[in-house]
């Protein structure tokens, strides 16, 4: 009896899918890849310091800042969100401007992702499809955004592409020491760029079991050793994360506890929103701040015509990518995309981790490849029109991210400049939510009254009590408000400050409001300032 006859009834034979998408034109071509790499370099390297650092980037800074007496190896072990990027940034920030040096490695690796992705696409699909996929990534606003943010997501996408390439060697039966070592290194680097890379490890394990299952027992053992080697390399950080994340909530019957981040926990509309961000970033339609406003339904309705066109283009491309017949490329791409998404949905539903598009950014290049495959397979006129819409809206979004302040990160750097220029001796500044960012730029010039570990304000009474407590003994204060939906979702703080004194709007840099507050001569007398 052959090994295939003895296989489990739940595991299909290794050749159950045909290689109908074997590349017919070869790789995209060195000249094309060079051109796309240069094109991609412009939005990724241009204006690295144009926007203020934001909250998550300050979390990176706090683990690598020079002069704080931090131990490199201790910080590296304790950083479960991106230890690989943290290690790179640790040394770079000691060479120069921290804003630039925190973002520069992400921009560089974002540019390098383009030719690497072209090589991967050339091994999976024909040359025409590969070239379109590379173009979609080169001008992709989502990828540009995370190529200019001081967190590990740019590294995550690069090493996801590299790990996919290494996987193809294992799937093809090339199981020598070199191929196995590269696979372990690439997939481990993906996980150590961000632990959501573990979702891709799970997806590839499923794919190897059901799509690319080795025929020989020896090969299966080598593949198992390769996947186990990845877990072995990353185990110190996985164990560290298990002590931080509420992983016990995954167990059936376990209580899910309180919501992690309120309305950002999973909802069905998060899935189409994530697809929109994968193609158009955060700068098409309503901004993130607008989506947190009480009147967001009306805002979305106003932008609905553009959103429908944008979403329809994605739907048509993906529908074409699914094809009419099951084949190996489609099976791989679908598993590599759907398993990470399903895992994050499960974690969000069990309240282990909130939903956010960046937490499944590991699959974004694969979504683009599946879409490019669909665009090429569609009837020529339909595919050309859909591709034109997709590319045009991507370019539109890239331009809006640069020119429209609605889509910019909160400009806390400018807020510090405004307050510092006008502050008097003895003044303090109240900075909910973004206090750490403010302190980074202020450099201890003014005392910062922050809201760490305080629950969000729920109603006017709580807002009055909070303002009275935090401003006790002060007659003047500066107030910088940003990302207000986290601490003041009902917008009660400004009215509470006005009831306590005179509140004057001074400036509104991108995403922020700056107020000067002075206590009324008789505390508690209503003041319309």
VENHU-V402291 format. One record per pair of residues at least 6 apart in sequence whose C-alpha atoms are under 6 Angstrom apart, sorted by sequence separation. I is the first residue (numbers start at 1). J is the second residue. D is the distance in whole Angstrom. If there is no record, write none. Layout:
{{I;J;D} {I;J;D}}
//
This chain:
{{191;197;4} {214;220;6} {347;353;5} {348;354;5} {401;407;6} {457;463;6} {76;83;5} {147;154;5} {190;197;5} {191;198;5} {249;256;6} {348;355;6} {507;514;5} {93;101;5} {122;130;6} {146;154;5} {375;383;5} {506;514;5} {92;101;6} {121;130;5} {506;515;5} {505;515;4} {504;515;5} {504;516;5} {89;102;6} {503;516;6} {503;517;5} {435;450;6} {502;517;6} {118;134;6} {502;518;5} {166;183;5} {501;518;5} {285;303;6} {428;446;6} {430;448;6} {432;450;5} {501;519;4} {428;447;5} {429;448;5} {430;449;5} {431;450;5} {432;451;5} {501;520;4} {163;183;6} {429;449;6} {163;186;5} {163;187;5} {500;524;5} {64;90;5} {337;363;5} {503;529;5} {159;186;6} {499;526;5} {502;529;5} {499;527;6} {463;492;6} {498;527;6} {160;190;6} {463;493;6} {482;512;5} {159;190;5} {456;487;4} {457;488;5} {481;512;6} {498;529;6} {456;488;6} {460;492;6} {464;496;5} {481;513;5} {463;496;6} {480;513;6} {156;190;5} {480;514;5} {479;514;6} {479;515;5} {110;147;5} {156;193;5} {478;515;6} {155;193;6} {478;516;5} {478;517;6} {107;147;5} {477;517;5} {106;147;5} {107;148;6} {152;193;5} {171;212;6} {476;517;6} {152;194;6} {188;230;5} {476;518;5} {475;518;6} {110;154;6} {475;519;5} {103;148;5} {113;158;5} {120;165;6} {103;149;6} {180;226;6} {184;230;5} {103;150;5} {102;150;5} {106;154;6} {429;477;6} {321;370;5} {428;477;5} {429;478;4} {430;479;5} {431;480;5} {321;371;6} {427;477;6} {429;479;6} {49;100;6} {321;373;5} {318;371;5} {321;374;3} {317;371;5} {320;374;4} {318;374;6} {317;374;5} {317;375;5} {320;378;6} {45;107;6} {44;107;5} {85;152;5} {41;111;6} {82;152;5} {40;111;6} {313;386;5} {37;114;6} {33;115;6} {266;348;6} {274;357;5} {265;354;5} {266;355;5} {265;355;5} {57;150;5} {256;350;5} {27;122;4} {256;351;6} {40;138;5} {411;509;6} {28;127;5} {411;510;5} {27;127;5} {44;144;6} {250;350;6} {410;510;6} {25;126;5} {26;127;5} {249;350;6} {410;511;4} {23;125;5} {24;126;5} {25;127;5} {28;130;6} {410;512;6} {23;126;4} {28;131;5} {21;125;6} {405;510;5} {246;352;5} {84;192;5} {83;192;6} {84;193;5} {82;192;6} {82;193;4} {82;194;5} {81;194;5} {284;397;5} {280;394;5} {283;397;5} {280;397;6} {283;401;5} {287;407;6} {283;407;5} {203;335;6} {203;336;5} {142;278;6} {203;339;5} {141;280;6} {142;281;4} {141;281;5} {199;340;5} {80;237;6} {14;212;6} {11;210;6} {14;213;5} {157;362;5} {133;368;6} {133;369;5} {133;372;5} {132;372;6} {129;372;6} {129;373;6} {141;398;6} {18;327;5} {19;328;6} {17;327;5} {17;328;5} {52;411;5} {52;413;6}}
//
